[in-house]
Amino acid sequence: MLRGGEAALQRLEAIASRTDGARLHDEERRVAAILEQVRREGDAALLDLTERFDGIRPDPLRIPIEQLQQAWEATPADLQDALRLAHERILSFHRAQMPRDLALQGPHGERLGRRWRPVERAGLYVPGGRASYPSTVLMNAVPARVAGVERLVMVTPPGPDGMPNATVLAAAHLAGVEEVYRIGGAQAIAALAWGTESIPRVDVISGPGNLWVTLAKKAVYGRVGIDSLAGPSEVLVIADHTARPEQVAADLMAQAEHDPLAAAILITTSEALATAVPIAIAAQLENHPRAAITRQALEEWGLIVVCDDLTEAASLSDRFAPEHLELLVEDPEALAEHIQHAGAIFLGPWTPEAVGDYLAGPNHTLPTSGTARFAGALSVETFLRHTSLIGFNRAALEATAPAVVRLAESEGLHSHAESVRRRLA
């Protein structure tokens, strides 16, 4: 537990940069080697690398569309209902995001505009490993579908039986994804970026993953678009005297159970709450199915800070720029007005971060590691590109020609100016 001030700021900065360091250079070299191997060898590299890292040789790579249908039909009815509800809410929210084309007329009758069009192919990465994430399928596939992307190419790691998680496949069927390949890791990102004999090259890659996936996305950016460089997950809870210790504890643990690198931070104005929350965490860790992961994350990247007031708490939060920010305070709406940097803000005691993960509607793929200072959630626009439209008539060119010529001459670009002069000669 820390008091607000410089010590708290330093600890928050250390948590935000927890994946920095010399280790990254070694990992980047390994990732670069994987990318090059896939670029050179195509499907053969995918089979060899998946056998090496996952113990499975996924031949064939693609999962037949009939198996996606079968996975959905084998899903328990109550889970089907939950997936449908999540799909409907996510779909409704993202439909409201669709940008409109812009069409303006300039002062001399010229046409000015901006036109939105979807990318042709999108690659969706759905992680496996410590957990299965059907919610990630929906959060990536739905905005791509709403944007109008014609071809969705999903990659996801195989499990010990050689197949991805059945609920992940069921979610793919529900979301209309027909093309699913059972590969993961950096090799899957390489396949999406360069294409192989079986897997098409895509225009945009979205979806979170482990460190190797993130470094691979970073390496291929520029050849393809990416949604973001997602780091380990994090939650910051601002709480006052009205917050209940067992709820705060559960919310912190809900983030910590993701990954040993997940961060869970409480900033509170209540000494009593700061004292009670660790006790509540210890009680909830008993018989917890992911106790080892949760405990490691809390011990290494957990933090409790006591502040004099909510203004100081908001200031500390903005310095950290959390992925998820919960406001468990008496007037969450008022406090939210003072927050400048957060991926998503959860307002009040009835809004645990879990509802955002699954079905609230806004996307759960959010900026991490302080990037909420300049980035936002994955959205429909991730899968769209916009083109400017400019159409001058003679009157417009005549009216603006002197300025265009003068600006071109100031930059020493003779032919720029001449291209205008010759039209008006």
Beta strands, then each sheet from edge to edge (+ up, - down):
strand 1: 2-3
strand 2: 62-63
strand 3: 102-105
strand 4: 111-118
strand 5: 121-125
strand 6: 151-155
strand 7: 179-181
strand 8: 204-206
strand 9: 225-226
strand 10: 234-239
strand 11: 263-268
strand 12: 302-306
strand 13: 324-328
strand 14: 344-347
strand 15: 384-391
sheet 1: 1+ 12+ 11+ 10+ 13+ 14+
sheet 2: 2+ 7- 6- 5- 8- 9-
sheet 3: 3+ 4- 15+
end
